[in-house]
Amino acid sequence: MQTSQLTWIVPVRKGGLSLFLIGLLVFVGMLVINTFTLTDNALSNAISNESHRQLLSPHFADLKGNTVSNKASFINEVRSTLNQYNNTLNERYSISDSDIAAIMAEVNALGHYELEQLTNALGTSDEAAYKIKKLTDYTNWLAGAQGKPLSEIEQVLKEKSVEINVNVTDITNGKRIYDYELGQYVYGLTKSASSGLVANNTGLFFFLSIILGTVGALMYIVPDKYTGPAGIKNNNIFFNSSTNGGFIGLLATFLLVAIYIALYFFPEYIIEWVALVDPLFKGLNGSGAGPWSIYGFVYTLAIVVMGVRMFIKYRHSNYHLTRTTSLVFFQSCFAFLIPELLIKLNQPSTDLKNMWPLDYDFFDAWNLDSLSSSGGIGMFMLVWGITLFAIGVPIFTYFFGKRWYCSWVCGCGGLAETAGDPYRQLSDKSMTAWRIERVVVHGVLVFAIIMTGVTLYTYFTDVKTIAGIDTYSFRSAYGFYIGALFSGVVGTGFYPKMGNRVWCRFGCPLAAYIGLVQRFKSRFRITTNGGQCISCGNCSTYCEMGIDVRAYAQRGADIVRSSCVGCGVCSSVCPRGVLKLENGTVNAVVNQSQKDETVQIINVMSAEEQQAMAK
């Protein structure tokens, strides 16, 4: 097609970029234009615990009916009220100086300490009953002890009250609001109290943000089919601020990191986004959307839209067309639709393609109890999950290498290969990065194994400490540092700065596990024809896993690395057909791999490093 016939491409792409930016601005801007009005109905919707709702209602009296336009102010007020309620509860159930004075007045009148005096001094309220029970448990040895100096009795009461007050949070009558419930209530009250422009026009904002942004992205992507040959074109990627880690990339990183921090730690600040997809999820699961619903929706949408880009970009390769189709299918069906439909059917919700140790809470007590008590489907999911990582990984990796999961099935890989594809050239190829990668990713795998072992030990023995360490602290630390910060905030948020496989390369314990099998017991490798290599460097530039592919190609050595995900892009961008994805014999692969890694290490080492190695 002649250039004169393609005059429509530039305005369409510019229009698409404009629509996408408008959609993005609306999507972000809607978070700050809403208003909030707390009502009794909002309290009922947000706090399902009737006891808590009745106890909290008076504390929210000053906030009810007031319309607040500043979300941060409203959230702080709600959180402050909940904390104040807990503090008031502490005061009511703590033994105060006035309580001790009242008890001592009874003791002075009688001349010695009796347990019956506690009721006379403290009364018969709920909090008094709690105090009386605790004091009875702690001071029964004082009762009836004639001749005890009154000052000594008072001193004992003060000392024991300190011990009792330290454990006042152990109240078991359902009045206290613990940290998890507090977070749920803050989120629920913020969402239920939403009453402004966004809350009343979710359909309009869905169109102006999601629909407009999607249409704009497609308008920008689709013309690629008419602007030149398929494949990577080296079209100024290192001169473009959005793809070279420059200012636009920095802005993208900031936005992605902020979104992940909000999702994990402050979901109440994104309730407008949740409201956008609430009708959709009510149709899917029958109960509506939560904070992770909007994430799952946008995540899947990004893979689908950027999957279209992959179809166009790699239209010359049946391998990439099939691989991209597989990624879109598994994310859309297995990770998005099926789990929501299972909720509607009152069945355990799970992503059947996910597995331990990537699914690090698979062996948590709540999940094991849920699956084992859910009948045949739950038991199938339990057996399936164990079989997949224990038997499926070794078998599939033996025949197909790491690519069967990391480049064809995995949701993390799906996002990396589609939405993350513009950043694949940013992966660090240095020797230092490789050293860090090997230590960190296998360290995370070891951490996951220890955490899971401790979790199962507690589950089967009900012993909650090991060597004086609370076993839950292992699970909590892993969930926070690996599950939240590493995989989400860093793993995806840093795409525009560190490449699209940050998590897969440095943090994913499942990738480490599959990689070990691939490294030592797999038929898969990438073969090279060194005589044809012209050292253009395309293969190394676009390797998302940081492998210096050219170093292998120049020597005609097969590429067998535990980190290689078999995406095949190195082969697709090679202008000479030097690289091919093939299967061979296991022994040849292992022996060649060991030789190649040693040679590669020496080749990239500095003179000083080689001398140190010789010593």
C-alpha positions as CSV (number, residue, x, y, z in Angstrom):
1,M,0.0,0.0,0.0
2,Q,1.4,3.4,-1.0
3,T,2.2,6.1,1.5
4,S,-0.4,8.4,-0.2
5,Q,-3.1,5.9,0.6
6,L,-2.1,5.8,4.3
7,T,-2.7,9.5,5.1
8,W,-5.5,8.5,7.6
9,I,-3.0,6.6,9.9
10,V,-1.4,9.7,11.6
11,P,-4.7,11.4,12.5
12,V,-6.2,8.1,13.7
13,R,-3.2,7.4,15.9
14,K,-3.2,11.0,17.3
15,G,-6.9,10.8,17.9
16,G,-6.5,7.4,19.6
17,L,-3.7,8.8,21.8
18,S,-5.9,11.8,22.7
19,L,-8.8,9.6,23.7
20,F,-6.6,7.3,25.7
21,L,-5.2,10.2,27.7
22,I,-8.6,11.7,28.2
23,G,-9.8,8.3,29.5
24,L,-6.7,8.1,31.8
25,L,-7.3,11.6,33.1
26,V,-10.9,10.9,33.9
27,F,-10.0,7.5,35.5
28,V,-7.5,9.2,37.8
29,G,-9.5,12.5,38.3
30,M,-12.7,10.8,39.4
31,L,-10.9,9.8,42.6
32,V,-10.9,13.5,43.8
33,I,-14.3,14.8,42.7
34,N,-16.7,12.6,44.8
35,T,-18.5,13.6,47.9
36,F,-19.5,11.5,51.0
37,T,-22.5,11.5,53.2
38,L,-22.7,9.0,56.1
39,T,-26.2,7.7,56.8
40,D,-27.8,4.9,58.8
41,N,-28.3,3.0,55.6
42,A,-24.6,3.4,54.8
43,L,-23.7,2.0,58.3
44,S,-26.0,-1.0,57.7
45,N,-24.4,-1.7,54.3
46,A,-20.8,-1.4,55.6
47,I,-21.0,-3.1,59.0
48,S,-22.7,-6.5,58.8
49,N,-21.9,-7.3,62.5
50,E,-25.1,-6.1,64.2
51,S,-23.4,-5.8,67.6
52,H,-20.6,-3.6,66.2
53,R,-23.1,-1.5,64.3
54,Q,-25.3,-0.8,67.4
55,L,-22.2,0.1,69.5
56,L,-20.6,2.3,66.8
57,S,-23.8,4.2,65.7
58,P,-23.7,6.7,68.6
59,H,-20.0,7.4,68.0
60,F,-20.8,8.4,64.4
61,A,-23.6,10.8,65.4
62,D,-21.6,13.9,64.7
63,L,-20.6,12.7,61.2
64,K,-24.0,11.4,60.1
65,G,-25.9,13.6,57.6
66,N,-22.9,15.8,56.8
67,T,-21.7,16.0,53.2
68,V,-17.9,15.9,53.0
69,S,-16.1,16.8,49.8
70,N,-12.6,15.9,50.9
71,K,-12.1,12.2,50.7
72,A,-9.0,12.1,52.8
73,S,-10.8,14.2,55.5
74,F,-13.8,11.8,55.5
75,I,-11.6,8.7,55.7
76,N,-9.5,10.2,58.5
77,E,-12.7,11.1,60.4
78,V,-14.0,7.5,60.1
79,R,-10.8,6.0,61.1
80,S,-10.4,8.3,64.0
81,T,-13.9,7.5,65.2
82,L,-13.2,3.8,65.1
83,N,-10.0,4.2,67.0
84,Q,-11.7,6.4,69.5
85,Y,-14.3,3.7,70.0
86,N,-11.6,1.2,70.8
87,N,-9.9,3.6,73.1
88,T,-13.2,4.2,74.9
89,L,-13.6,0.4,75.2
90,N,-10.2,0.1,76.7
91,E,-11.1,2.7,79.3
92,R,-14.4,1.1,80.1
93,Y,-12.9,-2.3,80.6
94,S,-9.6,-1.2,82.2
95,I,-9.4,-1.2,86.0
96,S,-8.9,2.5,86.9
97,D,-7.7,4.3,90.0
98,S,-11.2,5.2,90.8
99,D,-12.2,1.5,90.7
100,I,-9.4,0.6,93.1
101,A,-10.5,3.5,95.4
102,A,-14.1,2.2,95.4
103,I,-12.8,-1.3,96.3
104,M,-10.6,0.0,99.1
105,A,-13.5,2.0,100.5
106,E,-15.3,-1.4,100.9
107,V,-12.2,-3.0,102.4
108,N,-11.8,-0.1,104.9
109,A,-15.4,-0.5,106.0
110,L,-15.0,-4.3,106.6
111,G,-11.4,-4.3,107.7
112,H,-10.2,-7.0,105.3
113,Y,-10.5,-8.1,101.6
114,E,-13.5,-10.2,100.4
115,L,-14.4,-11.1,96.8
116,E,-18.0,-10.2,97.5
117,Q,-16.9,-6.6,98.0
118,L,-16.1,-6.3,94.3
119,T,-19.7,-6.4,93.2
120,N,-20.6,-3.8,95.8
121,A,-17.8,-1.5,94.6
122,L,-18.0,-1.9,90.8
123,G,-21.6,-2.7,90.1
124,T,-23.3,-5.1,87.7
125,S,-22.7,-3.7,84.2
126,D,-21.0,-5.7,81.5
127,E,-17.7,-4.0,82.0
128,A,-18.0,-4.4,85.8
129,A,-18.6,-8.1,85.3
130,Y,-15.4,-8.4,83.2
131,K,-13.4,-6.5,85.9
132,I,-14.8,-8.6,88.7
133,K,-14.0,-11.8,86.9
134,K,-10.4,-10.8,86.3
135,L,-9.9,-9.5,89.8
136,T,-11.4,-12.7,91.2
137,D,-8.9,-14.7,89.1
138,Y,-5.9,-12.6,90.1
139,T,-6.7,-11.9,93.8
140,N,-8.7,-14.8,95.2
141,W,-5.7,-15.7,97.4
142,L,-6.2,-12.4,99.3
143,A,-9.8,-13.0,100.2
144,G,-10.4,-13.5,103.8
145,A,-6.8,-13.1,104.8
146,Q,-7.1,-11.5,108.2
147,G,-4.4,-9.1,109.4
148,K,-3.3,-8.0,106.0
149,P,-2.3,-4.3,106.1
150,L,-4.7,-2.3,104.1
151,S,-1.8,-0.6,102.3
152,E,-0.5,-4.0,101.2
153,I,-3.9,-4.9,99.8
154,E,-4.1,-1.7,97.9
155,Q,-0.6,-2.3,96.5
156,V,-1.5,-5.8,95.4
157,L,-4.7,-4.5,93.7
158,K,-2.7,-1.8,91.8
159,E,-0.1,-4.3,90.6
160,K,-2.7,-6.9,89.5
161,S,-4.7,-4.2,87.7
162,V,-1.7,-3.4,85.6
163,E,-1.4,-7.0,84.5
164,I,-5.1,-7.2,83.8
165,N,-5.1,-3.9,81.8
166,V,-2.3,-5.1,79.6
167,N,-4.5,-8.0,78.4
168,V,-7.7,-5.9,78.2
169,T,-7.7,-6.5,74.4
170,D,-8.5,-10.1,75.0
171,I,-12.2,-9.2,75.6
172,T,-14.1,-12.0,73.9
173,N,-17.6,-10.5,73.9
174,G,-17.4,-9.2,70.3
175,K,-17.3,-5.6,71.2
176,R,-13.7,-4.8,70.1
177,I,-12.8,-3.9,66.5
178,Y,-9.6,-5.5,65.6
179,D,-7.2,-4.3,62.9
180,Y,-8.6,-6.4,60.0
181,E,-12.2,-5.4,60.8
182,L,-11.2,-1.8,61.2
183,G,-9.7,-1.8,57.7
184,Q,-12.8,-3.4,56.3
185,Y,-15.1,-0.9,58.1
186,V,-13.1,2.1,56.8
187,Y,-13.3,0.8,53.3
188,G,-17.0,-0.2,53.6
189,L,-18.1,3.0,55.1
190,T,-16.2,5.1,52.5
191,K,-17.8,3.1,49.7
192,S,-21.3,3.1,51.2
193,A,-21.2,6.8,52.0
194,S,-20.2,7.7,48.4
195,S,-22.9,10.1,47.3
196,G,-21.5,12.6,44.8
197,L,-21.1,13.0,41.1
198,V,-19.2,9.7,40.5
199,A,-21.5,7.6,42.7
200,N,-24.6,8.9,40.9
201,N,-23.2,8.5,37.4
202,T,-21.1,5.4,37.3
203,G,-22.2,4.4,33.8
204,L,-21.1,7.8,32.4
205,F,-17.7,7.6,34.1
206,F,-17.3,4.0,33.0
207,F,-17.8,5.2,29.4
208,L,-15.5,8.3,29.8
209,S,-12.7,6.3,31.4
210,I,-12.7,2.6,30.6
211,I,-14.5,2.6,27.2
212,L,-12.9,5.8,26.0
213,G,-9.4,4.7,27.1
214,T,-9.9,1.2,25.5
215,V,-11.1,2.7,22.2
216,G,-8.3,5.2,22.1
217,A,-5.7,2.5,22.8
218,L,-7.0,0.3,20.0
219,M,-7.1,3.3,17.6
220,Y,-3.4,3.9,18.4
221,I,-2.5,0.2,18.1
222,V,-4.4,-1.1,15.1
223,P,-2.7,1.2,12.4
224,D,0.6,-0.6,13.2
225,K,-0.6,-3.2,10.8
226,Y,-0.3,-0.8,7.9
227,T,2.9,1.1,8.8
228,G,5.5,-1.5,7.9
229,P,6.6,-5.1,8.3
230,A,5.8,-7.3,11.3
231,G,8.1,-7.7,14.2
232,I,10.3,-5.4,16.2
233,K,11.6,-2.4,14.1
234,N,14.1,-0.7,16.5
235,N,12.0,2.4,15.9
236,N,13.8,4.8,18.3
237,I,13.0,2.9,21.4
238,F,16.1,4.2,23.2
239,F,15.2,7.8,22.1
240,N,11.6,7.7,23.3
241,S,11.1,8.9,26.9
242,S,8.3,6.4,27.4
243,T,10.4,3.3,26.4
244,N,13.9,4.3,27.5
245,G,13.2,4.8,31.2
246,G,13.0,8.5,30.8
247,F,10.6,11.1,32.2
248,I,7.4,9.6,30.7
249,G,8.5,6.2,31.9
250,L,9.1,7.7,35.4
251,L,5.6,9.1,35.4
252,A,4.2,5.7,34.4
253,T,6.2,4.0,37.2
254,F,4.9,6.5,39.7
255,L,1.3,5.9,38.7
256,L,1.6,2.1,38.7
257,V,3.3,2.1,42.1
258,A,0.7,4.5,43.6
259,I,-2.1,2.2,42.3
260,Y,-0.5,-0.9,43.8
261,I,0.1,0.8,47.1
262,A,-3.6,1.9,47.2
263,L,-4.8,-1.6,46.3
264,Y,-2.8,-3.4,49.0
265,F,-2.8,-0.9,51.8
266,F,-5.4,1.9,51.2
267,P,-8.3,0.5,49.1
268,E,-10.7,3.1,50.6
269,Y,-9.1,5.7,48.4
270,I,-10.1,3.9,45.1
271,I,-13.8,3.2,45.9
272,E,-14.8,5.2,42.8
273,W,-13.0,2.7,40.6
274,V,-14.7,-0.2,42.4
275,A,-18.1,1.4,41.8
276,L,-17.4,1.5,38.0
277,V,-17.4,-2.3,37.8
278,D,-19.9,-3.1,40.5
279,P,-22.8,-3.8,38.1
280,L,-20.6,-6.1,36.0
281,F,-19.5,-8.1,39.0
282,K,-23.0,-8.3,40.4
283,G,-23.9,-10.1,37.2
284,L,-20.8,-12.4,37.4
285,N,-20.7,-13.3,41.1
286,G,-24.0,-12.1,42.4
287,S,-22.5,-10.0,45.2
288,G,-20.7,-7.1,43.4
289,A,-17.2,-5.8,43.2
290,G,-14.4,-5.4,45.8
291,P,-11.1,-3.5,45.6
292,W,-9.4,-6.4,43.8
293,S,-12.3,-6.7,41.3
294,I,-11.3,-3.5,39.5
295,Y,-7.7,-4.7,39.5
296,G,-8.7,-8.1,38.0
297,F,-10.9,-6.3,35.4
298,V,-8.2,-3.7,34.3
299,Y,-5.5,-6.4,34.4
300,T,-7.5,-8.6,32.1
301,L,-8.5,-5.7,29.9
302,A,-4.8,-4.7,29.6
303,I,-3.8,-8.2,28.5
304,V,-6.6,-8.3,25.9
305,V,-6.0,-4.9,24.4
306,M,-2.2,-5.2,24.4
307,G,-2.8,-8.8,23.1
308,V,-4.2,-7.2,20.0
309,R,-1.0,-5.2,19.7
310,M,1.0,-8.5,20.0
311,F,-1.2,-10.1,17.2
312,I,-0.4,-7.2,14.9
313,K,3.2,-6.9,15.9
314,Y,4.1,-10.6,15.6
315,R,1.6,-11.5,12.8
316,H,4.5,-13.1,10.9
317,S,5.0,-15.8,13.6
318,N,2.5,-18.5,14.2
319,Y,4.3,-19.3,17.4
320,H,3.6,-15.8,18.9
321,L,0.1,-15.7,17.6
322,T,-0.7,-19.0,19.3
323,R,1.2,-18.1,22.4
324,T,-0.6,-14.7,22.7
325,T,-4.0,-16.4,22.2
326,S,-3.2,-18.8,25.0
327,L,-2.2,-16.0,27.4
328,V,-5.4,-14.1,26.6
329,F,-7.5,-17.2,27.0
330,F,-6.1,-18.4,30.3
331,Q,-6.3,-14.9,31.9
332,S,-9.8,-14.1,30.6
333,C,-11.3,-17.5,31.5
334,F,-9.3,-19.2,34.2
335,A,-8.2,-16.1,36.2
336,F,-11.1,-13.8,35.6
337,L,-14.4,-15.4,34.6
338,I,-14.3,-18.8,36.3
339,P,-13.4,-17.6,39.8
340,E,-16.3,-15.1,39.7
341,L,-18.8,-17.7,38.5
342,L,-17.7,-20.1,41.2
343,I,-18.6,-17.4,43.8
344,K,-22.1,-17.2,42.3
345,L,-22.4,-21.0,42.5
346,N,-21.4,-20.8,46.2
347,Q,-18.2,-22.7,45.5
348,P,-14.6,-21.9,46.5
349,S,-13.2,-19.3,44.2
350,T,-9.8,-20.2,42.7
351,D,-7.6,-19.6,39.7
352,L,-7.1,-23.2,38.5
353,K,-4.0,-22.3,36.5
354,N,-2.3,-20.8,39.6
355,M,-0.3,-23.0,41.9
356,W,2.0,-23.1,44.9
357,P,4.5,-21.5,45.5
358,L,3.3,-18.6,43.4
359,D,-0.1,-19.0,45.1
360,Y,1.6,-18.8,48.5
361,D,-1.6,-19.0,50.6
362,F,-2.7,-22.3,49.1
363,F,-1.7,-24.1,52.2
364,D,-3.1,-21.5,54.6
365,A,-5.5,-23.0,57.2
366,W,-8.5,-20.9,55.9
367,N,-7.9,-22.2,52.3
368,L,-7.4,-25.9,53.3
369,D,-10.5,-25.7,55.5
370,S,-12.5,-24.1,52.8
371,L,-11.6,-26.6,50.1
372,S,-11.9,-29.7,52.4
373,S,-15.3,-28.6,53.5
374,S,-16.7,-27.7,50.1
375,G,-17.5,-31.2,48.9
376,G,-16.3,-32.8,45.7
377,I,-15.4,-29.6,43.9
378,G,-13.3,-28.3,46.8
379,M,-11.5,-31.7,47.1
380,F,-10.9,-31.6,43.4
381,M,-9.3,-28.2,43.7
382,L,-7.1,-29.3,46.6
383,V,-5.9,-32.4,44.8
384,W,-5.5,-30.5,41.5
385,G,-3.4,-27.8,43.1
386,I,-1.1,-30.3,44.7
387,T,-0.8,-32.4,41.6
388,L,-0.1,-29.5,39.4
389,F,3.0,-28.3,41.2
390,A,4.2,-31.8,42.3
391,I,3.7,-33.7,39.1
392,G,2.6,-31.3,36.4
393,V,5.6,-29.0,36.6
394,P,8.3,-31.7,36.2
395,I,6.5,-33.5,33.4
396,F,5.5,-30.4,31.4
397,T,8.9,-28.8,31.9
398,Y,10.7,-31.9,30.9
399,F,9.0,-31.9,27.5
400,F,8.4,-28.2,26.8
401,G,10.7,-26.2,29.1
402,K,9.8,-23.3,31.3
403,R,7.8,-21.7,28.5
404,W,4.8,-24.0,28.9
405,Y,3.8,-22.0,32.0
406,C,5.7,-18.7,32.1
407,S,5.0,-17.7,28.5
408,W,1.8,-19.6,27.7
409,V,-0.3,-19.8,30.9
410,C,0.8,-17.6,33.7
411,G,-1.1,-14.3,34.4
412,C,2.1,-12.5,35.5
413,G,3.7,-13.7,32.3
414,G,0.6,-12.7,30.4
415,L,0.8,-9.1,31.6
416,A,4.6,-9.0,31.0
417,E,4.3,-10.3,27.5
418,T,1.5,-8.0,26.4
419,A,1.3,-4.7,28.5
420,G,5.0,-5.0,29.4
421,D,6.3,-5.7,25.9
422,P,7.2,-2.0,25.2
423,Y,9.7,-2.2,28.1
424,R,11.4,-5.6,27.4
425,Q,14.6,-3.9,26.2
426,L,15.1,-2.3,29.6
427,S,16.1,-5.6,31.3
428,D,19.6,-5.4,32.8
429,K,22.0,-7.7,30.9
430,S,25.0,-7.1,33.3
431,M,26.8,-9.8,35.1
432,T,25.9,-8.1,38.4
433,A,22.2,-8.3,37.6
434,W,22.6,-12.0,36.9
435,R,24.4,-12.6,40.2
436,I,21.6,-10.8,42.1
437,E,18.9,-12.6,40.2
438,R,20.2,-16.1,41.1
439,V,20.6,-15.2,44.7
440,V,17.3,-13.4,45.2
441,V,14.9,-15.6,43.2
442,H,16.2,-18.8,44.8
443,G,16.2,-17.0,48.2
444,V,12.5,-16.2,47.7
445,L,11.8,-19.9,46.8
446,V,13.6,-21.0,50.1
447,F,11.5,-18.4,52.0
448,A,8.3,-19.8,50.5
449,I,9.2,-23.3,51.4
450,I,10.0,-22.4,55.0
451,M,6.9,-20.3,55.3
452,T,4.7,-23.1,53.9
453,G,6.4,-25.7,56.1
454,V,5.8,-23.6,59.2
455,T,2.2,-23.0,58.2
456,L,1.5,-26.7,57.7
457,Y,3.2,-27.5,61.0
458,T,0.8,-25.1,62.8
459,Y,-2.2,-26.4,60.9
460,F,-1.6,-30.1,61.8
461,T,-0.2,-29.7,65.3
462,D,-2.0,-26.5,66.4
463,V,1.4,-25.3,67.8
464,K,1.7,-21.6,67.1
465,T,5.4,-21.0,68.0
466,I,8.7,-22.5,66.8
467,A,11.8,-21.6,68.8
468,G,9.8,-18.8,70.5
469,I,8.8,-17.3,67.2
470,D,5.1,-16.9,66.3
471,T,4.5,-19.1,63.2
472,Y,2.1,-16.6,61.8
473,S,4.9,-14.0,61.6
474,F,6.5,-16.1,58.8
475,R,3.2,-16.0,56.8
476,S,2.7,-12.3,57.6
477,A,6.2,-11.3,56.6
478,Y,6.0,-13.3,53.3
479,G,2.6,-11.8,52.4
480,F,3.8,-8.3,53.0
481,Y,7.3,-8.3,51.6
482,I,7.0,-10.8,48.8
483,G,3.2,-11.0,48.1
484,A,2.6,-7.3,48.2
485,L,5.8,-5.2,47.9
486,F,7.9,-7.4,45.6
487,S,5.3,-9.0,43.3
488,G,3.0,-6.0,43.0
489,V,4.6,-2.7,43.8
490,V,8.0,-3.5,42.4
491,G,7.2,-6.4,40.1
492,T,4.7,-4.6,38.0
493,G,5.1,-1.0,39.0
494,F,8.7,-0.9,37.8
495,Y,8.0,-2.1,34.3
496,P,8.9,1.3,32.8
497,K,12.2,1.4,34.6
498,M,13.5,-2.1,34.9
499,G,11.8,-4.1,32.1
500,N,8.7,-6.3,32.0
501,R,9.9,-9.3,33.8
502,V,11.2,-7.8,37.1
503,W,9.0,-10.2,39.2
504,C,9.5,-13.2,37.0
505,R,13.2,-12.8,36.9
506,F,14.1,-11.7,40.4
507,G,11.2,-12.7,42.7
508,C,8.8,-15.4,41.4
509,P,9.4,-18.6,43.5
510,L,7.4,-20.7,40.9
511,A,9.7,-19.4,38.1
512,A,12.7,-20.4,40.3
513,Y,11.2,-23.9,40.8
514,I,10.4,-24.5,37.1
515,G,13.7,-23.0,36.2
516,L,15.6,-25.5,38.3
517,V,13.8,-28.3,36.5
518,Q,14.5,-26.7,33.1
519,R,18.1,-26.3,33.9
520,F,18.8,-29.9,34.8
521,K,16.0,-32.0,33.4
522,S,14.4,-30.6,30.3
523,R,14.6,-31.3,26.6
524,F,14.0,-27.6,25.7
525,R,16.7,-25.3,24.6
526,I,17.3,-22.5,22.0
527,T,19.8,-23.7,19.4
528,T,22.1,-21.4,17.6
529,N,23.9,-21.3,14.2
530,G,27.0,-19.2,15.0
531,G,28.2,-19.1,11.4
532,Q,25.2,-17.0,10.4
533,C,25.4,-14.5,13.3
534,I,26.2,-10.9,12.2
535,S,26.3,-9.6,15.9
536,C,23.5,-7.1,15.4
537,G,22.5,-7.5,19.1
538,N,18.8,-7.6,18.5
539,C,18.5,-10.9,20.4
540,S,20.2,-9.6,23.5
541,T,18.5,-6.2,23.4
542,Y,15.0,-7.7,23.5
543,C,15.6,-10.5,25.9
544,E,13.3,-9.7,28.7
545,M,15.1,-12.1,31.1
546,G,18.5,-10.3,30.8
547,I,20.3,-13.0,28.9
548,D,23.1,-12.0,26.6
549,V,21.8,-14.2,23.8
550,R,24.4,-12.8,21.3
551,A,27.3,-14.3,23.4
552,Y,25.8,-17.7,22.9
553,A,25.0,-17.2,19.2
554,Q,28.5,-16.0,18.4
555,R,29.9,-19.2,19.8
556,G,27.2,-21.4,18.2
557,A,26.3,-22.6,21.7
558,D,22.8,-23.8,22.7
559,I,21.1,-21.5,25.2
560,V,20.0,-23.3,28.3
561,R,19.4,-21.0,31.3
562,S,17.1,-21.6,34.2
563,S,15.8,-18.0,33.8
564,C,14.9,-18.4,30.1
565,V,11.1,-18.4,29.7
566,G,11.1,-19.5,26.0
567,C,9.2,-16.5,24.8
568,G,10.9,-16.8,21.4
569,V,11.3,-13.1,20.8
570,C,15.1,-13.5,20.3
571,S,14.4,-15.8,17.5
572,S,11.7,-13.6,16.0
573,V,14.0,-10.5,15.9
574,C,17.0,-12.3,14.5
575,P,17.4,-11.1,10.8
576,R,19.5,-14.2,9.9
577,G,17.5,-17.1,11.5
578,V,20.3,-18.0,13.8
579,L,18.1,-18.9,16.8
580,K,15.5,-21.7,17.0
581,L,13.4,-23.1,19.8
582,E,13.8,-26.9,19.9
583,N,13.8,-30.0,22.0
584,G,16.8,-32.3,22.4
585,T,18.2,-34.9,24.8
586,V,18.4,-34.0,28.4
587,N,22.1,-34.9,28.9
588,A,23.2,-32.9,25.9
589,V,21.3,-29.9,27.2
590,V,22.7,-30.1,30.7
591,N,26.3,-30.6,29.7
592,Q,26.1,-27.9,27.1
593,S,24.5,-25.6,29.6
594,Q,27.2,-26.1,32.2
595,K,29.9,-25.4,29.6
596,D,28.2,-22.4,28.2
597,E,27.5,-20.7,31.5
598,T,31.2,-21.0,32.5
599,V,32.3,-19.6,29.1
600,Q,29.8,-16.8,29.3
601,I,30.9,-15.8,32.8
602,I,34.5,-15.6,31.7
603,N,33.6,-13.6,28.6
604,V,31.8,-10.9,30.5
605,M,34.1,-10.7,33.5
606,S,36.6,-7.9,33.8
607,A,40.3,-8.7,33.8
608,E,40.3,-8.2,37.6
609,E,37.5,-10.6,38.1
610,Q,39.2,-13.2,35.9
611,Q,42.4,-12.9,37.9
612,A,40.4,-13.3,41.1
613,M,38.7,-16.4,39.7
614,A,42.0,-17.9,38.8
615,K,43.3,-17.5,42.3
